[in-house]
Amino acid sequence: MIHIQRALISVSDKTGLEELARCLRESGTEILSTGGTANFLRERGIPVVDVSGYTGFPEIMDGRVKTLHPKVHGGLLALRGRESHLAQMKEQGIQPIDMVVVNLYPFRETAAREGVSFPEVVEQIDIGGPGMIRSAAKNHAFVAAVTDPADYPGVIEELKSNNGALGGATRFRLAQKAFASTASYDGAIAAWFAERAFAPDGVKVKKEEDRLPALEILALEKAADLRYGENPHQRGALYRRSGEEAHGVAGAEFLHGKELSYNNLLDSDAAWNLTLEFDRPAASVIKHTNPCGVAQADTIAEAYALARDCDPVSAFGSVVALNRPADGAAAEEISKTFVEVVLAPDFTGEALEILRQKKGIRLLRVRASVPRAPQHRQIGGGFLAQDKDEHILKPEDLKFVTKRRPTEEELQALLFGWRIVKHVKSNAIVFANAFRMLGIGAGQTSRVDAVKWGAMKAILPLEGCAVASDAFFPFADGLIAAAGYGARAAIQPGGSVRDEEVIAAADERGIAMVFTGIRHFKH
């Protein structure tokens, strides 16, 4: 146990600080502090000693230099049991500092502000804070490094229980978090700089056509342990980007139900991303990350019912995402089938009352806006990174390649199917009309097999439907098969060496086909 005789407090986030500082003072701890933190504590009647008074050196350069001093770092780094260190402390007038309470300048928050200038962001790069944190954490055998306000209550409780002392296990745990916090902070700075390029008229964000950063840093913090991974013999956990505001499925607000599994989260992310493709009220029903039903309608309840009935057998035990708040009518429809997870931007009180009666269901409120960030995937010995596939196809982007042009209804069906096939494992085929998915061929090893599988899975009639292919038809056989099942319009990227053969096959069968020039592989 180390008695905390002297603590240095310098924080940007003052959440819970008053309670911790009062506890320290009641334990007889002398508090050193700087600038705004010192003023904050004095205004609340908590006596402090200015760091500049302790070091005998003033804060200079607009506060850029205030704690970078031997009296601070010597007091943190000195080994209390080493005679030579103690002798040097006495010779130089250095007092031991047993605790630092430090959190860092709000770099991430400043960098995320709209219209913020480069110098403004640079000014929020903390120098002294990380230095003190690392000194204290390195010397955790004698010093406590407190970096997270969430740890204050536990520290307060232990100080009160031990007459102002902290144990070695607590100091070690705090050191672990301290090193993680500085690594995450430096990672955010490095990532922000990597996104920019020097220009004579000022540092600017790199153009979109530039390559991904030469250095990619993933600073992640554990949000939750999971019961297991994909299977019970695998460990699993959910991590979020450190220091970022919670968003997307990883940052969803959990409203009801038992804990989410690894697979629930994968399916939830797939469902949420698909549903965000649509402007009208829309619902997606997901099983094993592939859609088994998607629909749009005038109301969210109708959209869900149409999506579920695309394949009601597969909808059992599915994950459902809505792009509108779930209301009572939608909840009534959802409650008719066993559903694992429901995601929506919100739930009405009536919807919550209805759905909470279902024993096994989980309810997640998800923020619709998701900041752009590279996607990462691990392979043996490394990671792959890519931009998120955010391409939105517009009608004017289409290339009409067949003799017959699609009707307006067929055009709407083509665009609807194209939005869905983007979220289906390749090789992917989607049969659709203008408002609902009719059949899906997902993850097949040949495109013609994907067509056959999609037709086989279709419960609703395919006659007169549109077919969407995530990549070009390498041969005419896939398109011919789709026509045989009733497709009257087709959408595909084009670009095959046999495009002319495929177009000719479409013309022979009266198929209206359009090229997008964009591929949507999803592996």
HELIX and SHEET records of a PDB file:
HELIX    1   1 LEU A   17  GLU A   26  1                                  10    
HELIX    2   2 GLY A   35  GLU A   43  1                                   9    
HELIX    3   3 VAL A   51  THR A   55  1                                   5    
HELIX    4   4 PRO A   70  LEU A   77  1                                   8    
HELIX    5   5 GLU A   83  GLN A   92  1                                  10    
HELIX    6   6 PHE A  107  ALA A  111  1                                   5    
HELIX    7   7 PHE A  118  GLU A  123  1                                   6    
HELIX    8   8 GLY A  128  LYS A  138  1                                  11    
HELIX    9   9 PRO A  149  ASP A  151  5                                   3    
HELIX   10  10 TYR A  152  SER A  161  1                                  10    
HELIX   11  11 GLY A  168  ALA A  194  1                                  27    
HELIX   12  12 VAL A  249  GLY A  251  5                                   3    
HELIX   13  13 TYR A  262  THR A  275  1                                  14    
HELIX   14  14 ILE A  300  ARG A  308  1                                   9    
HELIX   15  15 GLY A  328  ILE A  334  1                                   7    
HELIX   16  16 GLY A  349  LEU A  355  1                                   7    
HELIX   17  17 PRO A  395  ASP A  397  5                                   3    
HELIX   18  18 GLU A  408  VAL A  421  1                                  14    
HELIX   19  19 ARG A  447  LYS A  457  1                                  11    
HELIX   20  20 ASP A  477  GLY A  484  1                                   8    
HELIX   21  21 ASP A  499  GLU A  508  1                                  10    
SHEET    1   A 2 ILE A   2  HIS A   3  0                                        
SHEET    2   A 2 ALA A 165  LEU A 166 -1                                        
SHEET    1   B 5 VAL A  49  ASP A  50  0                                        
SHEET    2   B 5 GLU A  30  SER A  33  1                                        
SHEET    3   B 5 ARG A   6  SER A  10  1                                        
SHEET    4   B 5 MET A  99  VAL A 102  1                                        
SHEET    5   B 5 ALA A 144  VAL A 146  1                                        
SHEET    1   C 2 ARG A 196  ALA A 197  0                                        
SHEET    2   C 2 LYS A 204  VAL A 205 -1                                        
SHEET    1   D 2 LEU A 220  LEU A 226  0                                        
SHEET    2   D 2 GLY A 236  ARG A 241 -1                                        
SHEET    1   E 6 GLU A 253  HIS A 256  0                                        
SHEET    2   E 6 ARG A 362  ARG A 365 -1                                        
SHEET    3   E 6 VAL A 339  ALA A 344  1                                        
SHEET    4   E 6 SER A 318  LEU A 322  1                                        
SHEET    5   E 6 ALA A 282  LYS A 287 -1                                        
SHEET    6   E 6 ASN A 290  GLN A 296 -1                                        
SHEET    1   F 2 GLN A 375  ILE A 379  0                                        
SHEET    2   F 2 GLY A 382  GLN A 386 -1                                        
SHEET    1   G 6 LYS A 399  PHE A 400  0                                        
SHEET    2   G 6 ALA A 512  PHE A 515 -1                                        
SHEET    3   G 6 ALA A 489  GLN A 492  1                                        
SHEET    4   G 6 ALA A 466  SER A 469  1                                        
SHEET    5   G 6 ILE A 429  ALA A 432 -1                                        
SHEET    6   G 6 MET A 437  GLY A 441 -1                                        
END                                                                             
